[in-house]
């Protein structure tokens, strides 16, 4: 199995689930300050995108 495939799949799943559950709310940017649900959703989105990016780097870097 190629290195980086697991983090990439995990990131894709988390990002997709977050966008499915809270995508519309994140797109319109809730105007209420301190909305915990929006902050958690934004954090999960960042977590998922970071895993996709880091997993992609692992998959495409040269192995020695």
Biopython code that builds the backbone (N, CA, C, O; Angstrom):
import numpy as np
from Bio.PDB.StructureBuilder import StructureBuilder

atoms = [
    (1, "UNK", "N", (0.853, -1.169, 0.000)),
    (1, "UNK", "CA", (0.000, 0.000, 0.000)),
    (1, "UNK", "C", (0.902, 1.237, 0.000)),
    (1, "UNK", "O", (1.894, 1.291, 0.727)),
    (2, "UNK", "N", (0.557, 2.205, -0.803)),
    (2, "UNK", "CA", (1.347, 3.429, -0.898)),
    (2, "UNK", "C", (1.240, 4.245, 0.383)),
    (2, "UNK", "O", (0.190, 4.299, 1.025)),
    (3, "UNK", "N", (2.346, 4.871, 0.734)),
    (3, "UNK", "CA", (2.345, 5.755, 1.899)),
    (3, "UNK", "C", (1.454, 6.955, 1.604)),
    (3, "UNK", "O", (1.470, 7.494, 0.498)),
    (4, "UNK", "N", (0.692, 7.359, 2.585)),
    (4, "UNK", "CA", (-0.139, 8.545, 2.451)),
    (4, "UNK", "C", (-1.567, 8.289, 2.034)),
    (4, "UNK", "O", (-2.378, 9.215, 2.033)),
    (5, "UNK", "N", (-1.900, 7.062, 1.679)),
    (5, "UNK", "CA", (-3.263, 6.804, 1.204)),
    (5, "UNK", "C", (-4.274, 6.874, 2.355)),
    (5, "UNK", "O", (-5.392, 7.355, 2.169)),
    (6, "UNK", "N", (-3.886, 6.400, 3.531)),
    (6, "UNK", "CA", (-4.804, 6.409, 4.678)),
    (6, "UNK", "C", (-5.113, 7.841, 5.125)),
    (6, "UNK", "O", (-6.286, 8.170, 5.299)),
    (7, "UNK", "N", (-4.097, 8.718, 5.322)),
    (7, "UNK", "CA", (-4.447, 10.087, 5.696)),
    (7, "UNK", "C", (-5.262, 10.811, 4.631)),
    (7, "UNK", "O", (-6.138, 11.613, 4.954)),
    (8, "UNK", "N", (-4.978, 10.534, 3.378)),
    (8, "UNK", "CA", (-5.730, 11.177, 2.304)),
    (8, "UNK", "C", (-7.191, 10.744, 2.324)),
    (8, "UNK", "O", (-8.086, 11.576, 2.177)),
    (9, "UNK", "N", (-7.437, 9.460, 2.504)),
    (9, "UNK", "CA", (-8.816, 8.968, 2.579)),
    (9, "UNK", "C", (-9.526, 9.489, 3.824)),
    (9, "UNK", "O", (-10.705, 9.839, 3.764)),
    (10, "UNK", "N", (-8.819, 9.543, 4.946)),
    (10, "UNK", "CA", (-9.401, 10.082, 6.170)),
    (10, "UNK", "C", (-9.774, 11.546, 5.976)),
    (10, "UNK", "O", (-10.870, 11.964, 6.350)),
    (11, "UNK", "N", (-8.877, 12.317, 5.399)),
    (11, "UNK", "CA", (-9.142, 13.731, 5.158)),
    (11, "UNK", "C", (-10.296, 13.947, 4.204)),
    (11, "UNK", "O", (-11.109, 14.852, 4.395)),
    (12, "UNK", "N", (-10.370, 13.121, 3.179)),
    (12, "UNK", "CA", (-11.469, 13.225, 2.223)),
    (12, "UNK", "C", (-12.804, 12.922, 2.899)),
    (12, "UNK", "O", (-13.801, 13.599, 2.647)),
    (13, "UNK", "N", (-12.819, 11.910, 3.749)),
    (13, "UNK", "CA", (-14.053, 11.550, 4.452)),
    (13, "UNK", "C", (-14.491, 12.658, 5.413)),
    (13, "UNK", "O", (-15.669, 13.012, 5.458)),
    (14, "UNK", "N", (-13.544, 13.203, 6.178)),
    (14, "UNK", "CA", (-13.882, 14.254, 7.140)),
    (14, "UNK", "C", (-14.336, 15.520, 6.419)),
    (14, "UNK", "O", (-15.315, 16.148, 6.821)),
    (15, "UNK", "N", (-13.627, 15.896, 5.357)),
    (15, "UNK", "CA", (-13.996, 17.091, 4.602)),
    (15, "UNK", "C", (-15.373, 16.922, 3.966)),
    (15, "UNK", "O", (-16.211, 17.821, 4.041)),
    (16, "UNK", "N", (-15.601, 15.783, 3.348)),
    (16, "UNK", "CA", (-16.897, 15.529, 2.716)),
    (16, "UNK", "C", (-18.039, 15.523, 3.720)),
    (16, "UNK", "O", (-19.102, 16.085, 3.456)),
    (17, "UNK", "N", (-17.827, 14.896, 4.864)),
    (17, "UNK", "CA", (-18.881, 14.851, 5.883)),
    (17, "UNK", "C", (-19.171, 16.234, 6.441)),
    (17, "UNK", "O", (-20.326, 16.581, 6.687)),
    (18, "UNK", "N", (-18.117, 17.023, 6.640)),
    (18, "UNK", "CA", (-18.320, 18.376, 7.161)),
    (18, "UNK", "C", (-19.078, 19.239, 6.164)),
    (18, "UNK", "O", (-19.997, 19.967, 6.538)),
    (19, "UNK", "N", (-18.695, 19.158, 4.903)),
    (19, "UNK", "CA", (-19.389, 19.950, 3.890)),
    (19, "UNK", "C", (-20.830, 19.490, 3.706)),
    (19, "UNK", "O", (-21.718, 20.303, 3.448)),
    (20, "UNK", "N", (-21.059, 18.195, 3.838)),
    (20, "UNK", "CA", (-22.419, 17.671, 3.717)),
    (20, "UNK", "C", (-23.295, 18.176, 4.862)),
    (20, "UNK", "O", (-24.442, 18.567, 4.646)),
    (21, "UNK", "N", (-22.755, 18.167, 6.073)),
    (21, "UNK", "CA", (-23.536, 18.541, 7.244)),
    (21, "UNK", "C", (-23.660, 20.058, 7.423)),
    (21, "UNK", "O", (-24.717, 20.549, 7.819)),
    (22, "UNK", "N", (-22.593, 20.798, 7.136)),
    (22, "UNK", "CA", (-22.570, 22.224, 7.448)),
    (22, "UNK", "C", (-22.144, 23.096, 6.285)),
    (22, "UNK", "O", (-21.824, 24.266, 6.493)),
    (23, "UNK", "N", (-22.127, 22.579, 5.080)),
    (23, "UNK", "CA", (-21.623, 23.321, 3.934)),
    (23, "UNK", "C", (-22.354, 24.616, 3.669)),
    (23, "UNK", "O", (-21.723, 25.647, 3.435)),
    (24, "UNK", "N", (-23.674, 24.580, 3.701)),
    (24, "UNK", "CA", (-24.455, 25.787, 3.426)),
    (24, "UNK", "C", (-24.222, 26.845, 4.509)),
    (24, "UNK", "O", (-24.105, 28.035, 4.217)),
    (25, "UNK", "N", (-24.157, 26.391, 5.751)),
    (25, "UNK", "CA", (-23.932, 27.316, 6.861)),
    (25, "UNK", "C", (-22.544, 27.955, 6.773)),
    (25, "UNK", "O", (-22.386, 29.143, 7.051)),
    (26, "UNK", "N", (-21.543, 27.166, 6.386)),
    (26, "UNK", "CA", (-20.194, 27.708, 6.256)),
    (26, "UNK", "C", (-20.091, 28.658, 5.074)),
    (26, "UNK", "O", (-19.322, 29.618, 5.118)),
    (27, "UNK", "N", (-20.848, 28.405, 4.028)),
    (27, "UNK", "CA", (-20.797, 29.255, 2.841)),
    (27, "UNK", "C", (-21.387, 30.633, 3.099)),
    (27, "UNK", "O", (-20.877, 31.632, 2.592)),
    (28, "UNK", "N", (-22.446, 30.692, 3.874)),
    (28, "UNK", "CA", (-23.068, 31.996, 4.128)),
    (28, "UNK", "C", (-22.427, 32.714, 5.314)),
    (28, "UNK", "O", (-22.769, 33.862, 5.597)),
    (29, "UNK", "N", (-21.519, 32.063, 5.997)),
    (29, "UNK", "CA", (-20.774, 32.664, 7.111)),
    (29, "UNK", "C", (-21.721, 33.274, 8.140)),
    (29, "UNK", "O", (-22.114, 34.437, 8.048)),
    (30, "UNK", "N", (-22.062, 32.471, 9.096)),
    (30, "UNK", "CA", (-22.991, 32.910, 10.135)),
    (30, "UNK", "C", (-22.521, 34.218, 10.768)),
    (30, "UNK", "O", (-21.345, 34.371, 11.096)),
    (31, "UNK", "N", (-23.434, 35.140, 10.931)),
    (31, "UNK", "CA", (-23.087, 36.469, 11.435)),
    (31, "UNK", "C", (-23.027, 36.520, 12.959)),
    (31, "UNK", "O", (-22.516, 37.483, 13.530)),
    (32, "UNK", "N", (-23.545, 35.491, 13.614)),
    (32, "UNK", "CA", (-23.488, 35.478, 15.071)),
    (32, "UNK", "C", (-22.077, 35.155, 15.520)),
    (32, "UNK", "O", (-21.499, 34.153, 15.101)),
    (33, "UNK", "N", (-21.534, 35.985, 16.355)),
    (33, "UNK", "CA", (-20.200, 35.727, 16.905)),
    (33, "UNK", "C", (-20.304, 34.670, 17.989)),
    (33, "UNK", "O", (-21.274, 34.645, 18.747)),
    (34, "UNK", "N", (-19.317, 33.804, 18.066)),
    (34, "UNK", "CA", (-19.299, 32.803, 19.116)),
    (34, "UNK", "C", (-20.172, 31.599, 18.849)),
    (34, "UNK", "O", (-20.486, 30.850, 19.774)),
    (35, "UNK", "N", (-20.571, 31.396, 17.607)),
    (35, "UNK", "CA", (-21.375, 30.234, 17.265)),
    (35, "UNK", "C", (-20.473, 29.002, 17.295)),
    (35, "UNK", "O", (-19.677, 28.790, 16.380)),
    (36, "UNK", "N", (-20.596, 28.201, 18.335)),
    (36, "UNK", "CA", (-19.692, 27.079, 18.567)),
    (36, "UNK", "C", (-19.803, 26.041, 17.452)),
    (36, "UNK", "O", (-18.788, 25.483, 17.034)),
    (37, "UNK", "N", (-20.986, 25.778, 16.974)),
    (37, "UNK", "CA", (-21.164, 24.775, 15.925)),
    (37, "UNK", "C", (-20.422, 25.167, 14.656)),
    (37, "UNK", "O", (-19.818, 24.316, 14.002)),
    (38, "UNK", "N", (-20.464, 26.447, 14.302)),
    (38, "UNK", "CA", (-19.757, 26.912, 13.114)),
    (38, "UNK", "C", (-18.252, 26.822, 13.315)),
    (38, "UNK", "O", (-17.526, 26.467, 12.386)),
    (39, "UNK", "N", (-17.779, 27.135, 14.505)),
    (39, "UNK", "CA", (-16.343, 27.052, 14.783)),
    (39, "UNK", "C", (-15.855, 25.607, 14.732)),
    (39, "UNK", "O", (-14.774, 25.336, 14.209)),
    (40, "UNK", "N", (-16.631, 24.692, 15.260)),
    (40, "UNK", "CA", (-16.256, 23.274, 15.220)),
    (40, "UNK", "C", (-16.253, 22.773, 13.777)),
    (40, "UNK", "O", (-15.349, 22.041, 13.373)),
    (41, "UNK", "N", (-17.255, 23.164, 13.009)),
    (41, "UNK", "CA", (-17.323, 22.749, 11.610)),
    (41, "UNK", "C", (-16.126, 23.295, 10.820)),
    (41, "UNK", "O", (-15.561, 22.597, 9.978)),
    (42, "UNK", "N", (-15.748, 24.538, 11.096)),
    (42, "UNK", "CA", (-14.589, 25.118, 10.422)),
    (42, "UNK", "C", (-13.317, 24.382, 10.813)),
    (42, "UNK", "O", (-12.455, 24.142, 9.967)),
    (43, "UNK", "N", (-13.191, 24.024, 12.079)),
    (43, "UNK", "CA", (-12.035, 23.257, 12.543)),
    (43, "UNK", "C", (-11.960, 21.883, 11.890)),
    (43, "UNK", "O", (-10.885, 21.445, 11.482)),
    (44, "UNK", "N", (-13.095, 21.206, 11.791)),
    (44, "UNK", "CA", (-13.122, 19.895, 11.136)),
    (44, "UNK", "C", (-12.788, 19.994, 9.652)),
    (44, "UNK", "O", (-12.118, 19.122, 9.099)),
    (45, "UNK", "N", (-13.256, 21.056, 9.015)),
    (45, "UNK", "CA", (-12.943, 21.264, 7.609)),
    (45, "UNK", "C", (-11.436, 21.452, 7.431)),
    (45, "UNK", "O", (-10.839, 20.874, 6.523)),
    (46, "UNK", "N", (-10.830, 22.250, 8.286)),
    (46, "UNK", "CA", (-9.379, 22.450, 8.230)),
    (46, "UNK", "C", (-8.615, 21.170, 8.517)),
    (46, "UNK", "O", (-7.608, 20.890, 7.868)),
    (47, "UNK", "N", (-9.082, 20.395, 9.475)),
    (47, "UNK", "CA", (-8.473, 19.109, 9.805)),
    (47, "UNK", "C", (-8.501, 18.177, 8.596)),
    (47, "UNK", "O", (-7.499, 17.540, 8.271)),
    (48, "UNK", "N", (-9.636, 18.103, 7.943)),
    (48, "UNK", "CA", (-9.761, 17.236, 6.770)),
    (48, "UNK", "C", (-8.891, 17.690, 5.620)),
    (48, "UNK", "O", (-8.232, 16.872, 4.978)),
    (49, "UNK", "N", (-8.880, 18.981, 5.352)),
    (49, "UNK", "CA", (-8.059, 19.502, 4.251)),
    (49, "UNK", "C", (-6.574, 19.329, 4.535)),
    (49, "UNK", "O", (-5.800, 19.061, 3.616)),
    (50, "UNK", "N", (-6.163, 19.478, 5.789)),
    (50, "UNK", "CA", (-4.757, 19.260, 6.142)),
    (50, "UNK", "C", (-4.359, 17.810, 5.903)),
    (50, "UNK", "O", (-3.261, 17.545, 5.414)),
    (51, "UNK", "N", (-5.230, 16.874, 6.239)),
    (51, "UNK", "CA", (-4.924, 15.462, 6.002)),
    (51, "UNK", "C", (-4.848, 15.148, 4.511)),
    (51, "UNK", "O", (-3.998, 14.366, 4.085)),
    (52, "UNK", "N", (-5.721, 15.746, 3.725)),
    (52, "UNK", "CA", (-5.666, 15.531, 2.275)),
    (52, "UNK", "C", (-4.339, 16.057, 1.732)),
    (52, "UNK", "O", (-3.680, 15.384, 0.940)),
    (53, "UNK", "N", (-3.954, 17.239, 2.149)),
    (53, "UNK", "CA", (-2.711, 17.840, 1.675)),
    (53, "UNK", "C", (-1.491, 17.027, 2.104)),
    (53, "UNK", "O", (-0.635, 16.717, 1.274)),
    (54, "UNK", "N", (-1.401, 16.682, 3.374)),
    (54, "UNK", "CA", (-0.234, 15.948, 3.858)),
    (54, "UNK", "C", (-0.183, 14.522, 3.293)),
    (54, "UNK", "O", (0.897, 14.017, 2.985)),
    (55, "UNK", "N", (-1.324, 13.889, 3.160)),
    (55, "UNK", "CA", (-1.358, 12.560, 2.543)),
    (55, "UNK", "C", (-0.958, 12.613, 1.080)),
    (55, "UNK", "O", (-0.262, 11.723, 0.591)),
    (56, "UNK", "N", (-1.396, 13.659, 0.375)),
    (56, "UNK", "CA", (-1.006, 13.832, -1.027)),
    (56, "UNK", "C", (0.486, 14.049, -1.177)),
    (56, "UNK", "O", (1.098, 13.534, -2.112)),
    (57, "UNK", "N", (1.075, 14.802, -0.272)),
    (57, "UNK", "CA", (2.522, 15.002, -0.303)),
    (57, "UNK", "C", (3.239, 13.679, -0.093)),
    (57, "UNK", "O", (4.206, 13.381, -0.794)),
    (58, "UNK", "N", (2.776, 12.881, 0.866)),
    (58, "UNK", "CA", (3.386, 11.566, 1.107)),
    (58, "UNK", "C", (3.274, 10.654, -0.109)),
    (58, "UNK", "O", (4.207, 9.912, -0.416)),
    (59, "UNK", "N", (2.146, 10.705, -0.797)),
    (59, "UNK", "CA", (1.950, 9.820, -1.942)),
    (59, "UNK", "C", (2.846, 10.197, -3.126)),
    (59, "UNK", "O", (3.309, 9.323, -3.859)),
    (60, "UNK", "N", (3.086, 11.478, -3.310)),
    (60, "UNK", "CA", (3.784, 11.906, -4.519)),
    (60, "UNK", "C", (5.264, 12.216, -4.327)),
    (60, "UNK", "O", (5.956, 12.533, -5.295)),
    (61, "UNK", "N", (5.759, 12.131, -3.102)),
    (61, "UNK", "CA", (7.190, 12.379, -2.932)),
    (61, "UNK", "C", (7.970, 11.131, -3.331)),
    (61, "UNK", "O", (7.454, 10.014, -3.288)),
    (62, "UNK", "N", (9.222, 11.346, -3.720)),
    (62, "UNK", "CA", (10.048, 10.219, -4.144)),
    (62, "UNK", "C", (10.444, 9.382, -2.937)),
    (62, "UNK", "O", (10.805, 9.918, -1.889)),
    (63, "UNK", "N", (10.374, 8.087, -3.088)),
    (63, "UNK", "CA", (10.830, 7.179, -2.031)),
    (63, "UNK", "C", (12.259, 6.792, -2.325)),
    (63, "UNK", "O", (12.638, 6.562, -3.473)),
    (64, "UNK", "N", (13.035, 6.724, -1.281)),
    (64, "UNK", "CA", (14.460, 6.396, -1.475)),
    (64, "UNK", "C", (14.738, 4.972, -1.142)),
    (64, "UNK", "O", (15.881, 4.525, -1.247)),
]
sb = StructureBuilder()
sb.init_structure("model")
sb.init_model(0)
sb.init_chain("A")
sb.init_seg("    ")
for serial, (resi, resn, name, xyz) in enumerate(atoms, 1):
    if name == "N":
        sb.init_residue(resn, " ", resi, " ")
    sb.init_atom(name, np.array(xyz, "f"), 0.0, 1.0, " ", f" {name:<3s}", serial, name[0])
structure = sb.get_structure()
